[in-house]
Amino acid sequence: MVDRRKYVNYNTANRLRLDFLEPLRKYDCHFIVGNHDCHFRSSNRINSMSELIEGKYNNIKVYVDPIEVEFDGVSVLMIPWINNENRKATFDLIGSTRAQIAMGHLELMGFEMYRGSIMTHGDDPKLFSKFDVVLSGHYHHKSDNGRVFYLGSHAEFTWSDFEDDKGFHVFDTDTRELTFIKNPFGMFTKVWYNDTDTTLTSIVQGDYSMYSNKIVKVIVTEKSNPHWFDIFTGKIEAAGAIDVNIVDDHLNLNLEDDNDIVNEAESTLDIFKKYISGNDLGVDRAPLESLINSLYSEATTIQ
């Protein structure tokens, strides 16, 4: 429900209420507590949903503990974030339930957290082999093994989500068909700048509307006229870009060639992964990549 584990500011709380929770009043909603909702790593007891939602919206049910519920006569096991405090109770219920469908916020190894970043730690997917269908959040990338379906995030949150399909899903309790509804909106975009193959007129009269409400990364491959470049970036900002980041060797990044510039434009996690896989570091790469994934995930929740 929220991004930061430790706090939420008043403006975010206001937007959450007005833009999301109030429009949902006409629906019967069920929310599963995830790891970012929990203040403590080892417990779901203190969480954003209980504090901001529970008891204030009669149409919303919040699941802090694993529980079997029924939709259209179909039993579904709801599995909130698994931690040291609830692990035994969760797996005891998994062993005893007759539900054939599970919905949770799971951390299973062997799936991609982000596109290309396979998790090398977490629970074994075989622990959920009794279910016909397992639907889970947590990982941003949409993937499945035929039984476990990671639905992916509904929108882009970091550069690692760039150009990775996001959206929502509809699960049919009769046919057990899962339908993906793609989100047509993206938060991030990249543009390559080279003023040796353009004109000032083209820059001034260009269409910059596609950068409205976007986080834009401008990748400079050739900049011979600083004034033209200022006009170009000014046009992007004037179009309503949320933020404009410049990847430019002229900013003393010491990038050696165009390949370095392109690499710099990749997500932080991608850069780490490529460095780990492409160098002999003298250590086992799998635990190192797992550590980097964990640190990156934690870093995105810190301001």
N, C-alpha and C positions, 0 to 999 in steps of 0.2 A: 504494500500500500504506500509506503514512504521509502525514500532513498537512504536517509541518514539514520543510523541506529540510535544515536544519542539525543537528538533534538529535532524539533520542527519549529520554524519561525511563524509568526502570526500571519504573515502574508500567504505563506504556503498553506497553512491551516484554513485560511479563508478561501483560497482557490480550491482546495480539496473539497470543502463543503459546498460551495456555490457551483463549481463546474462539474463535479463528479457525483457527490453523495445526494444532493438535492434532486437532480434529474433521475436518480435511480429509485426514488421513492415509490414509483408506480410498478416496480418489479420486485419479485421475491429473490433476494440475493443471499449468496453463501460465500463467505470469505475465509480463506485458509491463511493462518499466520505464517509468514516466511521469515527468513533469517534477518533481512534488513528491518523488519518490524520489531525485532527483539532487542531490548537494551543490553541484555547479557548474552554472551555466547552459549552459556551452559543451561539456559532456562528460557521458556516461553512466557513465564509468568508476567513480566512487565513488558508490554508491547503496545505499539501505536494503535492497533485496532481496538483493543480494550479501552484505551484512554480516550480516543477520539470518536469512536463509533458505538461501541456496545452500550445499550440502554438509551441511546439517543435516536435510534432509527428502528422502528418496529418491524420493518421489512428486511432487515439485515441480520443474518446469523453469523457470528464469528466463532471459528473453531480454533481453540488454543491447544486442545488435546485431541488425539485421534479418536474418531467415532464413526460408527456405521449409520448412515442416513439413507432415506429412500426417496427416489425421484421417479414419478410415473410408475410406481410398483417395482422399480429396479433398485437393488441395494448397491450402495457405493460407499467404499471406505475412504473417509477423508483423513489425510495424513499431513498435519502441520509439520513445520521444521523439526527434524529429529536432532536431539542433543543428548548430552550425558544424563540429564534429569529424566527424560521421557523415553529413552531408547528401549529399555526393557519392556515397559508397558506397550510401546508401539509395536514391537515385534511379537509380543505375546498376542496382541489383537490381530496382527497380520496372520499369525498361525491359526487362530481360532475362527476367524470370520468366514462366513459363507459367501460374502460378496465376491463377484467375479470382476468387478471394476474398482480401481483405486484412483483417487485424485489427490495429488500432494505437492509438496515443495521439497523435492528430493535432491540429494547430491550423490549421484551414482557415477562410478568410474566407467571409462570407455566411451563417454559421450563428449561432444564438443561444447565447452562453455561459451566460447566465441568461435566463429568460423575458423577452422584450422587449429584450434587449441583444444586438444583432447585431454580430458581430466584423467590423471593417473592415480588419483586417490578418491576416496569416497566409498560408499557401500557397494557391494557386489549386486549387479542387476538380477542375479539368480535368486536373491532373497525374495524377489517379487514374482517368481515364475508361476505361482499358483493363480495369478490373475490373468484373465483373458486380455484385458486392456489396462494399461497404467498411463495416466495423463499427468504431466508434471510441469511445474514452472521451474524457476531458479536459473537455468542456463539461458543465455540470451539467444543462442542459435537454435533454430528449429531442426530437429533430427529425430530419428527413431530407429529401432532395431526390429520392428514388426510387432512388438509387444509393448515396449515402453516408448511413449511418445513425448519428447520434450517439445512443448508448444512454442518455445522461444518468446522473447519479449514482444509486446504489442507495438512498440515504437523504438526508435533509435535513442540511446542514452549516451553512448560514447563513440569515439571514432572507430572502435572495433566493430560497431554495428553498421558501419557505412556500407551501403549497397548490399545489405543482407536482408532478404525479405522478412518483413514484420507484419503482424496482423493479429486477428482474432480467430477463434475456432467455435464451431457449433457441433456438439456431440449429440447424435440421434440415439435416444435410449432404446428405441425399438430395433433399428437396424445395426446399431453400433458403428455407424459411419461417422467419420470425423471430417468436417468440411472447413477448409481454410479460407478466411476472408482477408485478403491483403489490405494492409494499411496504405493508402495512396500518398500519405504525407511522410516526408523525410526531414530530419533536422540538419543533416550535414551535407555539404557538397564541396567539390574540389574544382578549381579552374587553373589551367596552365597559362602563364603569361609569357609572351614573346613578342616584343615590339619591332622585331626586324621583318616580320611578315604581315604588318598591319599599317594603318595610317591613323593620323590624329583624328580625322573625320570619323573613321570607323569606331574609334574609342569613344568619342564624344556622343555619337549618335547610336551607339549600340543599345541593345535591349538587355537591361539588367534586372528585369522583374523576377526572374527565376531565383534571385538571391534574397528575396523578401522573406523574413522570418527564418533565415537559415544561418547556421554557423559555417562560415566560408573559409576554406584554406586556399590561399593563392600561392601557387608553386611557380616560382620565377625561373624560367629556363634561359631567358635572355632579356636584359634590361639595359638598353643603350641610352634611353632618355628618361631621367628621373621625373621630369615634369609630366610626361605622358603617364608614367606609372602612378603618380599622385592623382591624376585625373581618373585613371582606371579604378583605383581603390576607393576614391571618393565617390564615384558613381555606384559602386557596390554598397557602400555605407548609406548613401542617400536612398537606395532602393529599399532600405529597411532591414539590412542584415543584422542579425543578433550580435554577431561577433565576426571579426575578420582577422585571420592569422596569416602571417607572411612567412613562407619558407624560401629564404633568399640567401645565396652565398655572399651577397653584399652586406649582410648583417653579421659578418664575422663568425659564421657557423663552421667555417673551414671545411666545407663540403668540396670534395676533390673533383667530382664530375657530375654529369646529369643523372647518373644512376644513384649517386648519393643523395641528390636533391629529391628524387622520386622516393627513395627510401625514407627520407626525413618526413615525407608527407604521409607515410603510413601510420597506423595506430601505434601507440607506445607498446602494446602487448605484442604486436606483429614484429616490431623491431627487436624486442627482447628474444622472441622465439627464434628469429632468423640468426641472431648472434649466437644463441646457445647451440643451435643445430649446425652452424657453419664453422664452429671453432672447437679445437681440442682443448678443453678446459681442465682436463685431468680429473674430472669427477663424473659420477653417473648423471647423465642428462635428465632422466625421468624425475628424480626427486627435486632437482633444481628447477625444472619447468613447473612442477607442482607448486613449489614455493613461490615462484614468480607469479603464477596464476592467483594464488591466495593473497599475496601482497598487493597485486594489482586490483583485485576485487575489493580489498579493504581500503586501498588508497582512494578509490572512486567514491567512498562514503565520507571522506574527510575533506573539510574545507580549509 
